[in-house]
Amino acid sequence: MQPPRDPDVVDIIGIGFGPANLSLAIAIEERNGARPAADRVTARFIEAQPRFEWHDGMLLPGTTMQVSFLKDLATMRSPTSSYSFLNYLHERGRLSDFINLKSFFPTRLEFRDYLAWAAARVDVPVSYGARATRVDHDGAAFTVMVSGGGGCEGVRARSVVVATGLRPLLPDGIEAGPRVFHNHGLLGSLDRLPSTPHARFLVVGAGQSAAEVAAYLYDTYPAAEVHASIRSFGYVPSDNTPYANRIFDPASVDDYYTAPPDVKQHLLRRHWSTNYAAVDAELIDDLYRREYDEKLRGVRRLFVHRVTEVESLREGPGGVVAALRDLGDRARTPLEVDAVVFATGFRPSDPRGLLGDGIDLEAALDGDEPLVARDYSLRVPGLEGRIFLSGGVEHSHGLSSSLLSTLAVRAGEILEAAVATHRSHMATGS
């Protein structure tokens, strides 16, 4: 006979409520809907933001997703799910209109609306404006300390799913300021800049976001100069061909996970341009055409500084002086601008600061990298429950680990692993 479940201990607590844990919440709701009450999973999610958000500061008008709408929160796990992007379109009354677009790629603004629609619809408790500050384990369950609303509480859970997303990455030595900022907060940062009729901007980076920011600034500020600093000769096209896209298939996670370290490194290098430091070819052609036409007319606003890097910045009340260094002849060129936008990517959140008593963190690390099982659980010895990392595991699970591509399937795998662990411990009475 199995021991009774402790009602004060939830089965799963999710830290963070972006797309990854939203997809998990949907999987939990749909599983519970097909099970008797005694077999349902209890869960709670913690989100530091006051409401659901998804890249709100960088939703530039007209920019589109680079992943098919079919790789939404649920379809790859359950094609008949009511949380699919297609059902969202149906409920919004735009299904026929979207079909007429003949596109797999909605705008990011529309996809953000889809995510918010799903977050408002899912029937799983979410505490917004709350922050998980510490995770301890007492031999029987986890205690997650949660602060918010002026108070602090400990939430007991059998398993923890950490999905705290990515953090903006600035180059070493660069400090953010009113005129120096990451593109993650682009729209808000631009709104706070003093109005300047003939502004000058510097965009640093060579990926899709950098190119989109350059185009956006060029269009939004018709009298402005837009300078781009790129370490290569120019923007490189992304590899979105069918065979290359196989690296984002759910089955490819198995291939990557079981590969030897040298093969993993080979695959990352070979397919780097599917996701990093690469731009849609259409946007590259558009920017090049703008620059060429300006040279023809003799009136320049767009300047692409090739094979350069930002050596230093000096920010003052009236602008920023950037020192651009040519990587070839090492010459330095000063450039005075009103603002510098760094579209220099993101880094995974580090979960180590969360993990406390009763968790042998050193045993779960290989240097600075977490040791992660195929089911996304952290390899921590001696725990009855599991700590799952939903994201930030590119080193073990491949390029798709931080993307939407395998989101729905990963949520299902984490849920199945958590349920199997709970059942095992209940069966043994531990």
N, C-alpha and C positions, 0 to 999 in steps of 0.2 A: 504494500500500500504506500502510495506517495504521500509525503508530508504535505500539509496545507501550505499554500502560498501566503507569504506575509503581505497583507494589503498595503502596508506602509512602505514597501519597496517596489518601485516600478521596474519593469523588465528592462527597459531601455531609456536612457537619458541621452538626448542629442545636444551637443554643445555647438551652437551656430545653427542658423536657419536660413541659409542660402539655398541654391538649387539642389545641392547634394542631400542635405537633410530634409528638404521639402520632398524630394523624391522618395526618401526613406519613409517619411510620414504617410505618403500616399500608399506605399507598399503595405505599411502596417494597417491602414484603414481598410484596404481592399482584402487583406488576409483576414482581418477580424470579421469582415462582413460575411465571410464564407465559413466561419467556425462557430461552435457553441460558445457560450459565455465563459465556460471554464477553460477553454483553450485559446482565449484571446490574449493578445500581447498588450500590456500596459506601457505607456510611453509618455514622455514629457520632453519638450524642447526649450532651449534657452537661447535667446538672441539679444545681443547688446544694443542693436539699433531699435529705435522706438516703433518702427513699423517695417514691413517687408521692403527691402531695397535690393537692387541689382545694378551695379555700375551706373547709378543715377547721374554721377558727375561727368560721364563720358558717353552719354547717349546722343551722339551727334545726328542731326537730321539727315535722313536718307541713307545712313550706313546700314548695311545688311549683315545678317548672320553669315558665318562661314561654315556652318554645319547645317545639314538638312533638318527641316522641321520634324521629320520622322524620328529624329534622335531627341525626343522631348523628355518629359519627366516620367513617362510610363510606357510608351508604345513598344520599345525594344524588349521590355520585360513582359508586357501584357498588351498585345495589339488591340484588345477589345476594351481597354480601360476608358472610363469616362473622363479621365484626366488627360487625354491626348490633346495635342494641339488642334487636331481636326475637330474634336468635340468643342473645344474652346471657340473655334471659328463658328461652329454651328450655333452655339449659345449666344454668341455676339451678333449673329445674323450676317456674317460675312463669308460664309463658306463658298458660295458660288462666285463671289467677287474675287476671293483669293485664288480659286481655281483658274479664273480667267487671266491671272497674272502669269501663268505658266512658269512658275518658279518654285524651287524647293527652299528658297531662302527668304524668310520674312525679314522685315526691318528689325533692328535691335529694339526699337521703341515698341513695336508690336510684340516681340517675344518677351520683353519686360512686362508688358500688360498681361500676357498669358501666364507668366510666373506669378504675378500678383493675384490674378484670378484664381489660380490653383491654391495659393497660400491662404486666401480668404475662405476657400471652399472646404479645405481638408478638415476632417473632424478629429484632430489630435491636439491636445493642449500645447500651446506655445506661449511662453512668457517673454514678451518684448520688453525692451528697456532693462534687461537683467543680464548680468555678466557672471560667468563661471570663473571663480578665482583660484580654486584648488580642487584636486581630486585625490582622495585618500582611500585606502582599502583596509578593512579590519579583519580580514580572513573569511568573512561571510558575504559582504557586499561592499560596494563603493559608496562613499559619501562625497557628493559634489557640493561644494560651498558656492552659494549663489547670492550675489548682492544686487540690490535694485530697489527703487522706491524708498530709499532711506533706511532699508533694513538688510538683514542677512539671514539666510536659512541654509540648512543642510538637507539635500535631497538624496535619499537612499536609492540605489539602483543596482541591478544585477550586471548590466553591461553599459558601457559608455561609448558613444560614437562621436568622435571629434571631427568636425567639419567647419573649421574656422576660416577657410578660404585662403586667399593670397593677399600679400601685403605689397604695396608699391615699392619698387626698388629704384633708388637713386645711386649714381656712381659714387665711389669712395671719394670723400672730401667735399661732396656737395651737400649743402644744407638748404632745406626748403625755406622759403620766405614769401612775402607778398608778391614778389615779381619772379620768383623761381619756384616752380611747382611741377609735380608729376601730372601726367595727363589724366590720371584716375579722377582727379578733382577739377578737370579743366573748366567746365562751364561755370562753376561757382567761383573759381579763381579769376576767370576773365571778368565776371560781373563785378568783382571787387577792385579791379584795376581802375585808376583814374582815366577819365575819358581823354583820348588823344586823337586828334583828327588824322595825323599821319604816323600811325604807330609802326614800330618795327618789332618783329617777333623772331626768335630763334627756336627752332624745333630740333631736338637732339634724339636720334634713334633711326633705325633702318627697317622697322617692321610695319605691319599693317596699321597699327595705331598711329605711328609717326606720320605716315603718308596721309592718313585720314585727317589728322590734326592740321597738317600743312595745307591741305585742300580746303578744310573748313575755315581756317584763318584767312586764306586768300579770298574766299567767297564772302565771308561775313564782314570783313574790313576792306572794302574796295579801294581804299587809298593807302593801305598798309603794305610794307615790305615784309615778305616772309622768307627767312633764311633757314635752310636745313643743313645740319651737320651730320655727315655719314662717314663711317670709317672705311667703307668700300668705295668703288667707283660710282655706285648708284644703287637704287632700290633693286632688289633681286626678286624675281617672281616666285610666288609660292607654288609648291608642287601639290596640286589638287587633282591629279590624274587618278583614274579608277584603281590601278594596281597599287599606287602609293597609299591611297586612302584605306587599303586593307589593314594598315597598321592601327587604325582606329576601330576595327571590328572587335566585338567582345571576345571572339575566339582568339584573337591575336594576343590578348592579355596572357593566356596560358602559354603561348609560344615564347613570349618575352620573359615571363616569370621563370620558366624552366631553363632558359638559355644560360650558358656559362657567362661569367663577367665580361670576357673579351668580346663575345657575340653581342651582349647587351650594348656595350660601348660602340661597336660597329653599327648596330641598328640605329642608335641615337644619332650618330654622326651622319649616317646615310640618309636618314629621313628628317633631319633637323629642319629643312626648309618646308616641311608640311605644316609647321606651327610657329617657328621662331625666325625672327629677322628676315621675313619675307612678306611680299605684298601681292595682292591680286594684280594680274597683268593688265587688266583694264584700267585700274587706277594709275599704274606706272605710266601707261601710254598717255593718259589724260594729263598728268603732271608734266611729262616731257613735252607734250604738244603746247602746253601753256608757256613753258620756258622758251621753247623754240619760237613761238609766235611773238613773244616779247622781244627776243633778239632781232627778229625781222622788223618790228615796228620801231625799235630803238628806245623803247620805254620799258624799264625793268621793274618788276615787283617780286618775282620769284627767283631765289638764288639757291642752288644746291651746291654746297661746299663739299666736294668729294674728298675722300681719303683724309679726313680731318677728325680731330677730337677736341672737346672742350678741356683745355688745360687748367683754367682757373676762371672764377667769376668774382666780380666785385659789385655788390648790390648797394645802391644808394637810394635816396628818396625820389630821385627823378628818373631812375632807370638802372640798367645793369651793363657793365662792361665785361664782355666775354673774351677770353684769349683763346683763339682757335689755333691749334698747332697742326701743321701739315705733317702727316706721318711719313712722307717721303723725304723731303728736304729739311724737315724739322723747323721750318720757318714759322714764326708766330705772327698772327694778325689780330689786332684788337677789333672788336665789333660792338658798337653801342646799340643796345636794344631796349625796348620797354619791358619785355618779359621773356623769360626762357622757359620752354616747356620740355620736360624730360619724358619722352615716351620710351622708357628704358626697361619696360617689363615689370615682372612681379617675382616675388619669392614666396615659397610656402610658409605658412605660419608654423612656428616652432612649438610643438605641444609640450616640450620638456618643462617649461615653466609652470605648467598646470599640475604635473604629477608629483604627489607628495608621499606621505607615510604609507608603508605597506606595499609599495610598488618598487621593485628592483629595477630602477631605470637603467643602471649601468649594464645589466645583463641584456637589455633590450636594444642596445646600441652597437653599431659597428663604426667606431669613430664618431662622427656627427650624424650618421644616417641611421634611422630606426630599422630594426630587423622586423620585417612584416611578413606574415604568413599569406598564402594565396587568398584566403578569405578576408584580407585586409586587417586582420587582428595583429596587434603588437605582440611580439614574442616575449612576454613577461612571465617568468616561471612562478608557480605557486599561487596563482590567482584562480578563484572559482569562476569569476566572470571574465569578460573580455573587454579590452580597450581596442576599438576599431578606429583606423585612420581613413577617413573618406576624403582622400586628396593628399597631395604632398608626398606621393610614393612613386614618383617617376623612376627613381633608381631601381625599383623592384618590379613595378607593374607597367612601365612604359609610358609613352607620350600621352596616352589618353587619360592618364590618372587625374589630371587637373582640368580636363575638358568636359563638355557636355556629352561627348560621343557615347560613352559607356555608362552614363549616369544612372539610367533606369536599371540596367542589368546589375550594376554594382550594388545598388540599394537592395535588390532582391537577394543577392548573395550575402550581404551583411545581415539582413534580417534572418535568412535561413540559418546562418552560422550562430547567431545569437540565440535563436529558438532552440537549436540542437544542443547548445551548451547548457541552457537552462533545464532542458529535459533530462540531460545526462546527470546533472547534479541533483535534480529532484528524485530521479530513479534510485540513486545511491544514497539518498538521504543526507548528502553533504551540503 
